[in-house]
Amino acid sequence: MAYDQALAGRIRAAVEAAAGALDCREISMFGGLCWTVNGHMAVGAVGDDLMVHVGTDGLDEALRQGARRATMGERTMGGVVLVAAADLPTPATLDGWVEPAVQRARAKPPKTAKG
């Protein structure tokens, strides 16, 4: 699946502002792009959507804010939601999703490289 290049650029800038360019990593994942902090997924660009790891404790609030559950095929991804690019008209609305996701990932112990 292709992803919206303009949305990906906006997400990239928001993640770097929230996490710092050295503290985040951009990788291809889920047919789109994913940004990780401390090795943990924070956000991604999939199709025309922002993918956000909100955790199971943040799921209900995210759905109330207009997000929808993320699925991979028939499987619902736990604690991950999608937000339509159309629902992110300003940098502030995008930051409102990205900053908490970056903080959630940063709060976890860093993952160690598999090898």
Helices and strands as residue ranges (DSSP letters): H 5-19, G 21-23, E 24-29, E 32-37, E 40-46, E 49-53, G 56-58, H 59-64, E 68-72, E 75-84, G 85-87, H 91-106
